[in-house]
């Protein structure tokens, strides 16, 4: 009786659930993520942030393999710190997007298993969202969702942000950008719905809002409950975070 060969395999990756999204406005960008970290049917922690402030103009959301995501954010922050020391200013968001692309592509043969969404303010004061796949392909978009509930959230954003499958009233047209007072409830509704339908989404919600200098959206933002400002001065761009609870079951 001949012995059959055995195959050995090595898989260093796992999927840790959660969902992230970002929406760009005329003079702001909203980046959000839930805080649940899970594997299969086990919840590892109920507070694992997926959105990280990089500069006063840029915020990065990561989702996928949590260990790779945390290490990647650490390396991006290190590169931005080197740039700050060398040039005495923060790297603009378009350059950060290219930096992330080259960092991901350099590891394409053993990639960081993370889906990144970069959101912030461009040098001309407009909101910007850049989405990345694990090996560095990226594009600028008006909105993007990623993670476990992407298939639930992205169609909702396509309908509400891009106005897909909607018909404008006679003599009217859809706006190019929605106001912040409309975008924030959409973000909260997206995660509330995803939490109801997906076991890997829930516990908490962190919404980061990056405002351009002298943004007209500031007043509507300050009326929100549970808001905290992360920037130290009122000059230039400003970053705020709103934390809310999601279902914990």
Secondary structure, DSSP 4 states (H G I P E B T S, - for coil): -PPPP-------------EEEEEE-SSEEEEEEE--EEETTEEEES----EEE-SSSEEEEEEESHHHHHHHHHHHHHHHHHHHHHHSSPPPHHHHHHHHHHHHHHTGGG---EEEEEEEE-TTS-EEEEEE-TTS-EEEESEEEEETTHHHHHHHHHHHTS-TT--PPTT----SS--HHHHHHHHHHHHHHHHHH-TTS-SEEEEEEEE-TT-TTHHHHHTSTTEEE--S-SSS-EEEEEEEE----
